[in-house]
Amino acid sequence: MARFDNSYSRFVALAKIVLPLASLVVLATLFLFARGREFEMSIPYAQVDLETLAREQRVDGPAFATVTTDGAQLELSADQVRPDLSTQDVVNSSAIRGALRIPGNGSVTLQANDGVIDGPGKIAELSGQVQIKTSTGYTIHSDRIATMLNVSNIESPGTVTADGPTGHLTAGAMQISHDEGTDTYLLVFKDGVKLVYQP
Protein backbone atom coordinates (compact mmCIF):
# COMPACT_ATOMS: atom_id res chain seq x y z
CA MET A 1 0.00 0.00 0.00
CA ALA A 2 2.88 2.34 0.80
CA ARG A 3 4.54 1.46 -2.56
CA PHE A 4 1.31 2.44 -4.45
CA ASP A 5 1.16 5.73 -2.57
CA ASN A 6 4.77 6.48 -3.46
CA SER A 7 4.26 5.66 -7.17
CA TYR A 8 1.06 7.64 -7.30
CA SER A 9 2.70 10.59 -5.58
CA ARG A 10 5.60 10.47 -7.99
CA PHE A 11 3.17 10.35 -10.94
CA VAL A 12 1.24 13.33 -9.63
CA ALA A 13 4.42 15.30 -8.99
CA LEU A 14 5.74 14.47 -12.48
CA ALA A 15 2.40 15.36 -14.10
CA LYS A 16 2.45 18.75 -12.37
CA ILE A 17 5.70 19.51 -14.20
CA VAL A 18 5.21 17.76 -17.54
CA LEU A 19 1.65 18.82 -18.36
CA PRO A 20 2.21 22.61 -17.96
CA LEU A 21 5.41 22.34 -20.02
CA ALA A 22 3.57 20.40 -22.73
CA SER A 23 0.80 23.00 -22.86
CA LEU A 24 3.39 25.77 -23.16
CA VAL A 25 5.02 23.94 -26.07
CA VAL A 26 1.66 23.55 -27.84
CA LEU A 27 0.75 27.23 -27.34
CA ALA A 28 4.17 28.40 -28.49
CA THR A 29 3.88 26.25 -31.62
CA LEU A 30 0.44 27.68 -32.42
CA PHE A 31 1.68 31.26 -32.04
CA LEU A 32 4.75 30.63 -34.17
CA PHE A 33 2.72 29.10 -37.02
CA ALA A 34 0.11 31.88 -36.81
CA ARG A 35 2.77 34.61 -36.94
CA GLY A 36 4.51 32.88 -39.80
CA ARG A 37 1.33 32.86 -41.90
CA GLU A 38 0.56 36.53 -41.18
CA PHE A 39 4.11 37.54 -42.06
CA GLU A 40 4.05 35.61 -45.32
CA MET A 41 0.69 37.14 -46.33
CA SER A 42 1.71 40.70 -45.49
CA ILE A 43 4.92 40.76 -47.55
CA PRO A 44 3.35 40.92 -51.06
CA TYR A 45 0.96 43.72 -50.09
CA ALA A 46 3.74 45.78 -48.53
CA GLN A 47 5.92 45.34 -51.60
CA VAL A 48 3.12 46.38 -53.96
CA ASP A 49 2.37 49.57 -51.99
CA LEU A 50 6.01 50.58 -51.80
CA GLU A 51 6.61 49.89 -55.48
CA THR A 52 3.51 51.87 -56.47
CA LEU A 53 4.47 54.84 -54.33
CA ALA A 54 8.04 54.83 -55.62
CA ARG A 55 6.92 54.57 -59.23
CA GLU A 56 4.04 57.09 -59.23
CA GLN A 57 5.41 59.62 -56.70
CA ARG A 58 1.89 60.86 -56.03
CA VAL A 59 0.45 63.14 -53.36
CA ASP A 60 -3.14 62.66 -52.22
CA GLY A 61 -5.43 65.59 -51.38
CA PRO A 62 -3.12 68.57 -51.99
CA ALA A 63 -4.32 72.19 -51.90
CA PHE A 64 -2.85 75.40 -53.32
CA ALA A 65 -3.81 79.00 -52.53
CA THR A 66 -2.52 82.36 -53.70
CA VAL A 67 -3.53 85.99 -54.09
CA THR A 68 -3.50 87.44 -57.61
CA THR A 69 -1.99 90.83 -58.45
CA ASP A 70 -5.50 92.34 -58.63
CA GLY A 71 -6.36 91.14 -55.11
CA ALA A 72 -8.50 88.06 -55.81
CA GLN A 73 -7.94 84.81 -53.91
CA LEU A 74 -7.31 81.72 -56.03
CA GLU A 75 -7.63 78.26 -54.49
CA LEU A 76 -6.98 74.92 -56.19
CA SER A 77 -7.27 71.39 -54.79
CA ALA A 78 -7.26 67.89 -56.23
CA ASP A 79 -7.80 64.31 -55.21
CA GLN A 80 -4.30 63.43 -56.38
CA VAL A 81 -1.29 65.02 -58.08
CA ARG A 82 1.72 63.41 -59.75
CA PRO A 83 4.86 65.12 -61.06
CA ASP A 84 5.30 65.36 -64.81
CA LEU A 85 8.47 63.34 -65.31
CA SER A 86 9.23 65.11 -68.61
CA THR A 87 8.93 68.70 -67.34
CA GLN A 88 10.29 70.13 -64.10
CA ASP A 89 7.90 71.95 -61.70
CA VAL A 90 4.82 70.72 -63.59
CA VAL A 91 2.27 68.41 -61.93
CA ASN A 92 -0.64 66.41 -63.30
CA SER A 93 -3.77 66.29 -61.17
CA SER A 94 -7.03 64.37 -61.11
CA ALA A 95 -10.47 65.51 -59.92
CA ILE A 96 -9.37 69.12 -59.65
CA ARG A 97 -11.46 71.86 -58.04
CA GLY A 98 -10.89 75.59 -57.75
CA ALA A 99 -12.33 78.90 -56.64
CA LEU A 100 -11.55 82.48 -57.57
CA ARG A 101 -12.84 84.78 -54.81
CA ILE A 102 -13.21 88.27 -56.23
CA PRO A 103 -13.05 91.39 -54.04
CA GLY A 104 -16.59 92.56 -53.30
CA ASN A 105 -18.05 89.09 -52.55
CA GLY A 106 -17.99 87.80 -56.13
CA SER A 107 -16.76 84.28 -56.88
CA VAL A 108 -16.09 81.78 -59.63
CA THR A 109 -15.88 78.05 -58.90
CA LEU A 110 -14.19 75.48 -61.14
CA GLN A 111 -14.13 71.72 -61.41
CA ALA A 112 -12.73 69.27 -63.96
CA ASN A 113 -11.64 65.67 -64.32
CA ASP A 114 -7.97 66.48 -64.93
CA GLY A 115 -5.54 69.34 -64.67
CA VAL A 116 -1.96 70.32 -65.39
CA ILE A 117 -0.42 72.93 -63.12
CA ASP A 118 2.66 74.69 -64.50
CA GLY A 119 4.43 76.54 -61.70
CA PRO A 120 7.05 78.42 -63.76
CA GLY A 121 4.45 79.27 -66.42
CA LYS A 122 1.98 80.44 -63.74
CA ILE A 123 -0.91 78.65 -65.43
CA ALA A 124 -3.27 75.75 -64.70
CA GLU A 125 -4.97 73.94 -67.57
CA LEU A 126 -8.15 72.02 -66.73
CA SER A 127 -9.73 69.45 -69.03
CA GLY A 128 -12.47 66.84 -69.06
CA GLN A 129 -16.05 67.91 -68.27
CA VAL A 130 -15.02 71.36 -67.09
CA GLN A 131 -17.71 73.22 -65.18
CA ILE A 132 -17.60 76.88 -64.14
CA LYS A 133 -20.13 78.55 -61.87
CA THR A 134 -20.25 82.28 -61.22
CA SER A 135 -21.87 84.15 -58.35
CA THR A 136 -23.83 86.11 -61.00
CA GLY A 137 -25.81 82.98 -61.88
CA TYR A 138 -24.00 81.46 -64.87
CA THR A 139 -23.12 77.77 -65.20
CA ILE A 140 -20.64 77.19 -68.02
CA HIS A 141 -19.40 73.93 -69.55
CA SER A 142 -16.33 73.42 -71.70
CA ASP A 143 -13.86 70.72 -72.68
CA ARG A 144 -10.85 72.75 -71.61
CA ILE A 145 -9.98 76.00 -69.84
CA ALA A 146 -6.83 77.76 -68.71
CA THR A 147 -6.56 79.86 -65.57
CA MET A 148 -3.62 82.06 -64.70
CA LEU A 149 -2.13 81.68 -61.24
CA ASN A 150 -0.85 85.25 -60.79
CA VAL A 151 -3.72 87.30 -62.29
CA SER A 152 -7.49 86.87 -62.50
CA ASN A 153 -7.89 85.38 -65.95
CA ILE A 154 -9.89 82.26 -66.85
CA GLU A 155 -10.21 81.46 -70.53
CA SER A 156 -11.76 78.74 -72.67
CA PRO A 157 -10.19 78.68 -76.13
CA GLY A 158 -12.86 76.33 -77.44
CA THR A 159 -16.64 76.01 -77.58
CA VAL A 160 -18.61 76.65 -74.41
CA THR A 161 -22.25 76.25 -73.44
CA ALA A 162 -23.79 78.28 -70.65
CA ASP A 163 -27.02 78.76 -68.76
CA GLY A 164 -27.67 81.99 -66.92
CA PRO A 165 -30.09 84.83 -66.21
CA THR A 166 -30.37 85.69 -69.92
CA GLY A 167 -31.05 82.12 -71.08
CA HIS A 168 -29.03 79.37 -72.79
CA LEU A 169 -26.11 80.28 -75.01
CA THR A 170 -23.23 78.77 -76.95
CA ALA A 171 -20.03 80.51 -77.96
CA GLY A 172 -16.71 79.76 -79.61
CA ALA A 173 -14.73 81.08 -76.63
CA MET A 174 -15.14 82.60 -73.17
CA GLN A 175 -13.04 84.73 -70.84
CA ILE A 176 -13.33 85.90 -67.24
CA SER A 177 -10.82 88.65 -66.49
CA HIS A 178 -10.08 91.80 -64.51
CA ASP A 179 -10.33 95.13 -66.32
CA GLU A 180 -7.69 97.41 -64.83
CA GLY A 181 -9.23 100.55 -66.36
CA THR A 182 -12.58 100.16 -64.61
CA ASP A 183 -11.38 97.81 -61.81
CA THR A 184 -14.22 95.41 -62.60
CA TYR A 185 -14.40 91.71 -63.42
CA LEU A 186 -15.88 90.81 -66.79
CA LEU A 187 -17.44 87.64 -68.18
CA VAL A 188 -17.20 87.78 -71.97
CA PHE A 189 -18.57 85.28 -74.51
CA LYS A 190 -17.21 85.65 -78.05
CA ASP A 191 -16.69 84.01 -81.46
CA GLY A 192 -20.16 83.22 -82.78
CA VAL A 193 -22.34 83.69 -79.73
CA LYS A 194 -25.83 82.17 -80.01
CA LEU A 195 -28.35 83.02 -77.32
CA VAL A 196 -31.72 81.41 -76.71
CA TYR A 197 -33.47 84.02 -74.61
CA GLN A 198 -35.62 82.73 -71.78
CA PRO A 199 -37.74 85.52 -70.26
MARSE-967161 format. One line per field, with one value per residue: residue in one letter; x, z, y of N, C-alpha, C in turn. Coordinates in nm, 3 decimals. Example, Ala and Ser with C-alpha at 12.3 -4.5 7.8 and 13.67 -1.06 7.14 Angstrom:
<sites>
r: (a,s)
neast: (1.319,1.285)
nup: (0.780,0.708)
nnorth: (-0.569,-0.225)
caeast: (1.230,1.367)
caup: (0.780,0.714)
canorth: (-0.450,-0.106)
ceast: (1.320,1.290)
cup: (0.780,0.787)
cnorth: (-0.330,0.003)
</sites>
This chain:
<sites>
r: (m,a,r,f,d,n,s,y,s,r,f,v,a,l,a,k,i,v,l,p,l,a,s,l,v,v,l,a,t,l,f,l,f,a,r,g,r,e,f,e,m,s,i,p,y,a,q,v,d,l,e,t,l,a,r,e,q,r,v,d,g,p,a,f,a,t,v,t,t,d,g,a,q,l,e,l,s,a,d,q,v,r,p,d,l,s,t,q,d,v,v,n,s,s,a,i,r,g,a,l,r,i,p,g,n,g,s,v,t,l,q,a,n,d,g,v,i,d,g,p,g,k,i,a,e,l,s,g,q,v,q,i,k,t,s,t,g,y,t,i,h,s,d,r,i,a,t,m,l,n,v,s,n,i,e,s,p,g,t,v,t,a,d,g,p,t,g,h,l,t,a,g,a,m,q,i,s,h,d,e,g,t,d,t,y,l,l,v,f,k,d,g,v,k,l,v,y,q,p)
neast: (0.083,0.196,0.389,0.229,0.122,0.355,0.433,0.211,0.220,0.460,0.389,0.189,0.338,0.519,0.344,0.251,0.461,0.523,0.283,0.208,0.438,0.413,0.176,0.262,0.446,0.274,0.112,0.308,0.391,0.157,0.135,0.370,0.332,0.102,0.197,0.386,0.230,0.084,0.293,0.395,0.177,0.157,0.377,0.370,0.169,0.279,0.508,0.391,0.259,0.476,0.625,0.443,0.413,0.675,0.705,0.496,0.503,0.311,0.087,-0.168,-0.473,-0.385,-0.359,-0.371,-0.310,-0.334,-0.281,-0.391,-0.246,-0.435,-0.577,-0.759,-0.851,-0.717,-0.785,-0.689,-0.748,-0.707,-0.784,-0.565,-0.220,0.050,0.393,0.507,0.708,0.853,0.878,1.006,0.884,0.616,0.294,0.063,-0.282,-0.575,-0.933,-0.983,-1.044,-1.149,-1.145,-1.213,-1.201,-1.342,-1.273,-1.521,-1.717,-1.777,-1.755,-1.601,-1.634,-1.463,-1.440,-1.305,-1.218,-0.944,-0.618,-0.342,-0.080,0.131,0.397,0.627,0.529,0.307,0.035,-0.268,-0.409,-0.717,-0.910,-1.158,-1.478,-1.528,-1.652,-1.787,-1.894,-2.053,-2.093,-2.280,-2.476,-2.432,-2.378,-2.130,-2.006,-1.732,-1.478,-1.216,-1.018,-0.812,-0.647,-0.491,-0.233,-0.131,-0.272,-0.614,-0.763,-0.944,-0.988,-1.150,-1.049,-1.196,-1.520,-1.801,-2.080,-2.353,-2.567,-2.773,-2.889,-2.985,-3.061,-3.005,-2.692,-2.446,-2.101,-1.796,-1.575,-1.466,-1.412,-1.303,-1.206,-1.000,-1.058,-0.841,-0.874,-1.136,-1.152,-1.307,-1.463,-1.499,-1.720,-1.699,-1.841,-1.757,-1.687,-1.893,-2.144,-2.442,-2.759,-3.030,-3.298,-3.457,-3.722)
nup: (0.000,0.075,-0.125,-0.355,-0.291,-0.298,-0.570,-0.694,-0.592,-0.699,-0.969,-0.976,-0.900,-1.113,-1.324,-1.265,-1.346,-1.612,-1.768,-1.764,-1.900,-2.146,-2.239,-2.269,-2.477,-2.686,-2.712,-2.778,-3.024,-3.176,-3.180,-3.314,-3.571,-3.649,-3.656,-3.853,-4.083,-4.104,-4.150,-4.391,-4.559,-4.546,-4.673,-4.971,-5.011,-4.886,-5.044,-5.292,-5.237,-5.169,-5.406,-5.584,-5.479,-5.504,-5.780,-5.887,-5.740,-5.608,-5.461,-5.231,-5.204,-5.217,-5.172,-5.296,-5.265,-5.343,-5.385,-5.632,-5.850,-5.873,-5.644,-5.595,-5.453,-5.519,-5.521,-5.539,-5.553,-5.539,-5.592,-5.628,-5.711,-5.944,-6.029,-6.339,-6.527,-6.745,-6.751,-6.550,-6.236,-6.302,-6.254,-6.274,-6.226,-6.077,-6.069,-6.012,-5.838,-5.798,-5.693,-5.746,-5.566,-5.571,-5.501,-5.319,-5.276,-5.494,-5.687,-5.850,-5.930,-6.002,-6.165,-6.273,-6.456,-6.494,-6.461,-6.535,-6.376,-6.410,-6.264,-6.310,-6.546,-6.449,-6.477,-6.494,-6.647,-6.717,-6.789,-6.939,-6.892,-6.788,-6.557,-6.480,-6.241,-6.169,-5.936,-6.028,-6.145,-6.365,-6.525,-6.672,-6.930,-7.063,-7.270,-7.212,-7.018,-6.930,-6.655,-6.513,-6.268,-6.137,-6.202,-6.233,-6.453,-6.654,-6.911,-7.192,-7.473,-7.658,-7.771,-7.573,-7.358,-7.193,-6.919,-6.786,-6.632,-6.861,-7.033,-7.241,-7.391,-7.654,-7.743,-7.919,-7.766,-7.436,-7.168,-6.847,-6.674,-6.525,-6.551,-6.568,-6.616,-6.540,-6.304,-6.268,-6.290,-6.564,-6.755,-7.057,-7.354,-7.673,-8.032,-8.236,-8.087,-7.972,-7.857,-7.673,-7.572,-7.260,-7.112)
nnorth: (-0.120,0.121,0.136,0.182,0.430,0.582,0.558,0.668,0.925,1.009,1.008,1.202,1.427,1.438,1.478,1.732,1.886,1.809,1.831,2.116,2.214,2.085,2.199,2.462,2.429,2.350,2.583,2.774,2.673,2.703,2.987,3.054,2.937,3.079,3.345,3.318,3.269,3.511,3.689,3.597,3.650,3.926,4.033,4.045,4.247,4.472,4.510,4.573,4.818,4.985,4.976,5.092,5.350,5.444,5.439,5.601,5.840,6.006,6.251,6.269,6.449,6.732,7.094,7.428,7.772,8.118,8.475,8.689,8.945,9.144,9.128,8.920,8.601,8.291,7.951,7.613,7.264,6.906,6.559,6.399,6.441,6.417,6.427,6.565,6.378,6.452,6.726,6.978,7.103,7.087,6.956,6.686,6.649,6.499,6.499,6.782,7.088,7.428,7.777,8.114,8.392,8.691,9.034,9.211,9.025,8.859,8.552,8.270,7.937,7.631,7.313,7.000,6.701,6.649,6.803,7.022,7.169,7.431,7.553,7.735,7.858,7.980,7.897,7.707,7.433,7.301,7.012,6.794,6.751,7.015,7.246,7.560,7.790,8.093,8.365,8.535,8.389,8.220,7.908,7.730,7.521,7.339,7.186,7.236,7.459,7.741,7.879,8.156,8.181,8.398,8.626,8.741,8.560,8.362,8.140,7.996,7.840,7.708,7.582,7.673,7.609,7.762,7.843,8.089,8.398,8.528,8.328,8.035,7.978,7.945,7.957,8.038,8.086,8.191,8.422,8.516,8.792,9.054,9.394,9.646,9.918,9.993,9.862,9.631,9.305,9.097,8.893,8.746,8.636,8.511,8.494,8.389,8.389,8.244,8.293,8.173,8.319,8.333,8.444)
caeast: (0.000,0.288,0.454,0.131,0.116,0.477,0.426,0.106,0.270,0.560,0.317,0.124,0.442,0.574,0.240,0.245,0.570,0.521,0.165,0.221,0.541,0.357,0.080,0.339,0.502,0.166,0.075,0.417,0.388,0.044,0.168,0.475,0.272,0.011,0.277,0.451,0.133,0.056,0.411,0.405,0.069,0.171,0.492,0.335,0.096,0.374,0.592,0.312,0.237,0.601,0.661,0.351,0.447,0.804,0.692,0.404,0.541,0.189,0.045,-0.314,-0.543,-0.312,-0.432,-0.285,-0.381,-0.252,-0.353,-0.350,-0.199,-0.550,-0.636,-0.850,-0.794,-0.731,-0.763,-0.698,-0.727,-0.726,-0.780,-0.430,-0.129,0.172,0.486,0.530,0.847,0.923,0.893,1.029,0.790,0.482,0.227,-0.064,-0.377,-0.703,-1.047,-0.937,-1.146,-1.089,-1.233,-1.155,-1.284,-1.321,-1.305,-1.659,-1.805,-1.799,-1.676,-1.609,-1.588,-1.419,-1.413,-1.273,-1.164,-0.797,-0.554,-0.196,-0.042,0.266,0.443,0.705,0.445,0.198,-0.091,-0.327,-0.497,-0.815,-0.973,-1.247,-1.605,-1.502,-1.771,-1.760,-2.013,-2.025,-2.187,-2.383,-2.581,-2.400,-2.312,-2.064,-1.940,-1.633,-1.386,-1.085,-0.998,-0.683,-0.656,-0.362,-0.213,-0.085,-0.372,-0.749,-0.789,-0.989,-1.021,-1.176,-1.019,-1.286,-1.664,-1.861,-2.225,-2.379,-2.702,-2.767,-3.009,-3.037,-3.105,-2.903,-2.611,-2.323,-2.003,-1.671,-1.473,-1.514,-1.304,-1.333,-1.082,-1.008,-1.033,-0.769,-0.923,-1.258,-1.138,-1.422,-1.440,-1.588,-1.744,-1.720,-1.857,-1.721,-1.669,-2.016,-2.234,-2.583,-2.835,-3.172,-3.347,-3.562,-3.774)
caup: (0.000,0.080,-0.256,-0.445,-0.257,-0.346,-0.717,-0.730,-0.558,-0.799,-1.094,-0.963,-0.899,-1.248,-1.410,-1.237,-1.420,-1.754,-1.836,-1.796,-2.002,-2.273,-2.286,-2.316,-2.607,-2.784,-2.734,-2.849,-3.162,-3.242,-3.204,-3.417,-3.702,-3.681,-3.694,-3.980,-4.190,-4.118,-4.206,-4.532,-4.633,-4.549,-4.755,-5.106,-5.009,-4.853,-5.160,-5.396,-5.199,-5.180,-5.548,-5.647,-5.433,-5.562,-5.923,-5.923,-5.670,-5.603,-5.336,-5.222,-5.138,-5.199,-5.190,-5.332,-5.253,-5.370,-5.409,-5.761,-5.845,-5.863,-5.511,-5.581,-5.391,-5.603,-5.449,-5.619,-5.479,-5.623,-5.521,-5.638,-5.808,-5.975,-6.106,-6.481,-6.531,-6.861,-6.734,-6.410,-6.170,-6.359,-6.193,-6.330,-6.117,-6.111,-5.992,-5.965,-5.804,-5.775,-5.664,-5.757,-5.481,-5.623,-5.404,-5.330,-5.255,-5.613,-5.688,-5.963,-5.890,-6.114,-6.141,-6.396,-6.432,-6.493,-6.467,-6.539,-6.312,-6.450,-6.170,-6.376,-6.642,-6.374,-6.543,-6.470,-6.757,-6.673,-6.903,-6.906,-6.827,-6.709,-6.518,-6.414,-6.187,-6.122,-5.835,-6.100,-6.188,-6.487,-6.520,-6.802,-6.955,-7.170,-7.268,-7.161,-6.984,-6.871,-6.557,-6.470,-6.124,-6.079,-6.229,-6.250,-6.595,-6.685,-7.053,-7.267,-7.613,-7.744,-7.758,-7.441,-7.344,-7.065,-6.876,-6.692,-6.621,-6.992,-7.108,-7.279,-7.501,-7.695,-7.796,-7.961,-7.663,-7.317,-7.084,-6.724,-6.649,-6.451,-6.632,-6.483,-6.636,-6.461,-6.181,-6.260,-6.342,-6.679,-6.818,-7.197,-7.451,-7.805,-8.146,-8.278,-7.973,-8.001,-7.732,-7.671,-7.461,-7.178,-7.026)
canorth: (0.000,0.234,0.146,0.244,0.573,0.648,0.566,0.764,1.059,1.047,1.035,1.333,1.530,1.447,1.536,1.875,1.951,1.776,1.882,2.261,2.234,2.040,2.300,2.577,2.394,2.355,2.723,2.840,2.625,2.768,3.126,3.063,2.910,3.188,3.461,3.288,3.286,3.653,3.754,3.561,3.714,4.070,4.076,4.092,4.372,4.578,4.534,4.638,4.957,5.058,4.989,5.187,5.484,5.483,5.457,5.709,5.962,6.086,6.314,6.266,6.559,6.857,7.219,7.540,7.900,8.236,8.599,8.744,9.083,9.234,9.114,8.806,8.481,8.172,7.826,7.492,7.139,6.789,6.431,6.343,6.502,6.341,6.512,6.536,6.334,6.511,6.870,7.013,7.195,7.072,6.841,6.641,6.629,6.437,6.551,6.912,7.186,7.559,7.890,8.248,8.478,8.827,9.139,9.256,8.909,8.780,8.428,8.178,7.805,7.548,7.172,6.927,6.567,6.648,6.934,7.032,7.293,7.469,7.654,7.842,7.927,8.044,7.865,7.575,7.394,7.202,6.945,6.684,6.791,7.136,7.322,7.688,7.855,8.228,8.415,8.611,8.298,8.146,7.777,7.719,7.393,7.342,7.072,7.275,7.600,7.776,7.986,8.206,8.168,8.525,8.730,8.687,8.538,8.226,8.146,7.874,7.868,7.633,7.601,7.665,7.625,7.828,7.876,8.199,8.483,8.569,8.212,7.937,8.028,7.877,8.051,7.976,8.108,8.260,8.473,8.590,8.865,9.180,9.513,9.741,10.055,10.016,9.781,9.541,9.171,9.081,8.764,8.778,8.528,8.565,8.401,8.322,8.369,8.217,8.302,8.141,8.402,8.273,8.552)
ceast: (0.086,0.356,0.360,0.123,0.237,0.475,0.324,0.153,0.373,0.494,0.252,0.227,0.500,0.473,0.230,0.353,0.554,0.403,0.171,0.326,0.488,0.258,0.152,0.398,0.395,0.127,0.183,0.418,0.275,0.076,0.272,0.418,0.180,0.087,0.343,0.357,0.104,0.172,0.422,0.298,0.092,0.281,0.450,0.262,0.189,0.462,0.517,0.293,0.365,0.642,0.572,0.386,0.578,0.791,0.608,0.438,0.422,0.170,-0.106,-0.367,-0.466,-0.401,-0.331,-0.368,-0.283,-0.342,-0.300,-0.309,-0.313,-0.627,-0.736,-0.776,-0.823,-0.696,-0.781,-0.673,-0.755,-0.726,-0.638,-0.348,-0.006,0.264,0.493,0.678,0.924,0.948,0.905,0.926,0.653,0.419,0.097,-0.159,-0.504,-0.810,-1.010,-1.054,-1.077,-1.193,-1.153,-1.249,-1.248,-1.352,-1.446,-1.759,-1.842,-1.714,-1.701,-1.557,-1.561,-1.414,-1.392,-1.218,-1.013,-0.744,-0.404,-0.160,0.105,0.311,0.521,0.622,0.329,0.062,-0.136,-0.424,-0.586,-0.884,-1.063,-1.367,-1.584,-1.634,-1.730,-1.892,-1.973,-2.131,-2.296,-2.489,-2.555,-2.334,-2.261,-1.996,-1.847,-1.548,-1.253,-1.083,-0.856,-0.705,-0.516,-0.353,-0.175,-0.180,-0.508,-0.779,-0.819,-1.040,-1.046,-1.150,-1.113,-1.432,-1.710,-2.013,-2.250,-2.528,-2.692,-2.893,-3.069,-3.090,-2.991,-2.825,-2.495,-2.231,-1.876,-1.560,-1.535,-1.395,-1.361,-1.203,-1.109,-0.971,-0.968,-0.824,-1.043,-1.255,-1.262,-1.383,-1.545,-1.597,-1.783,-1.731,-1.829,-1.710,-1.798,-2.110,-2.378,-2.658,-2.981,-3.229,-3.464,-3.612,-3.823)
cup: (0.000,-0.054,-0.356,-0.421,-0.310,-0.497,-0.760,-0.702,-0.658,-0.932,-1.091,-0.968,-1.039,-1.343,-1.390,-1.313,-1.571,-1.826,-1.862,-1.903,-2.140,-2.328,-2.336,-2.455,-2.715,-2.816,-2.812,-2.997,-3.241,-3.276,-3.313,-3.556,-3.744,-3.726,-3.829,-4.097,-4.213,-4.185,-4.355,-4.614,-4.645,-4.642,-4.894,-5.108,-4.978,-4.972,-5.269,-5.363,-5.214,-5.325,-5.618,-5.609,-5.496,-5.710,-5.956,-5.856,-5.658,-5.464,-5.337,-5.148,-5.120,-5.222,-5.214,-5.321,-5.276,-5.385,-5.539,-5.746,-5.833,-5.733,-5.493,-5.518,-5.480,-5.521,-5.546,-5.530,-5.574,-5.538,-5.520,-5.740,-5.824,-6.054,-6.251,-6.497,-6.647,-6.844,-6.586,-6.362,-6.236,-6.298,-6.266,-6.216,-6.169,-6.015,-5.928,-5.942,-5.775,-5.744,-5.678,-5.681,-5.511,-5.513,-5.427,-5.327,-5.382,-5.611,-5.817,-5.915,-6.015,-6.071,-6.274,-6.358,-6.414,-6.499,-6.474,-6.483,-6.343,-6.361,-6.236,-6.475,-6.579,-6.442,-6.504,-6.584,-6.710,-6.795,-6.853,-6.825,-6.733,-6.681,-6.441,-6.365,-6.134,-6.021,-5.899,-6.164,-6.315,-6.454,-6.661,-6.813,-7.074,-7.161,-7.203,-7.128,-6.931,-6.773,-6.515,-6.317,-6.058,-6.105,-6.247,-6.399,-6.618,-6.828,-7.109,-7.414,-7.711,-7.710,-7.613,-7.454,-7.205,-7.044,-6.770,-6.692,-6.755,-7.074,-7.135,-7.398,-7.530,-7.756,-7.832,-7.860,-7.548,-7.236,-6.964,-6.685,-6.571,-6.545,-6.542,-6.496,-6.550,-6.327,-6.159,-6.320,-6.447,-6.721,-6.962,-7.278,-7.590,-7.908,-8.174,-8.166,-8.022,-7.870,-7.756,-7.548,-7.391,-7.080,-6.892)
cnorth: (0.125,0.253,0.214,0.393,0.646,0.663,0.670,0.907,1.106,1.083,1.173,1.445,1.550,1.514,1.686,1.952,1.932,1.840,2.034,2.288,2.195,2.144,2.425,2.551,2.403,2.499,2.797,2.800,2.692,2.914,3.142,3.040,3.025,3.310,3.440,3.310,3.434,3.725,3.725,3.631,3.864,4.117,4.121,4.225,4.489,4.611,4.609,4.786,5.038,5.079,5.092,5.329,5.533,5.514,5.581,5.841,6.057,6.147,6.318,6.389,6.687,6.979,7.331,7.668,8.014,8.358,8.659,8.890,9.183,9.214,9.002,8.688,8.360,8.049,7.709,7.371,7.024,6.664,6.375,6.421,6.413,6.431,6.467,6.504,6.397,6.660,6.904,7.116,7.197,6.947,6.813,6.608,6.564,6.488,6.684,7.006,7.319,7.663,8.018,8.341,8.623,8.929,9.193,9.143,8.833,8.654,8.351,8.044,7.721,7.403,7.102,6.790,6.567,6.790,6.922,7.168,7.319,7.584,7.767,7.924,8.001,8.023,7.725,7.547,7.281,7.142,6.833,6.728,6.910,7.208,7.447,7.744,7.992,8.271,8.501,8.521,8.220,8.012,7.748,7.584,7.404,7.216,7.107,7.424,7.617,7.890,8.027,8.198,8.300,8.642,8.663,8.677,8.391,8.228,8.008,7.904,7.798,7.659,7.585,7.669,7.682,7.847,7.985,8.280,8.522,8.452,8.116,7.990,7.934,7.982,7.976,7.991,8.187,8.307,8.545,8.660,8.993,9.294,9.619,9.882,10.088,9.944,9.694,9.407,9.141,8.935,8.792,8.649,8.586,8.452,8.323,8.290,8.348,8.209,8.264,8.209,8.332,8.377,8.500)
</sites>
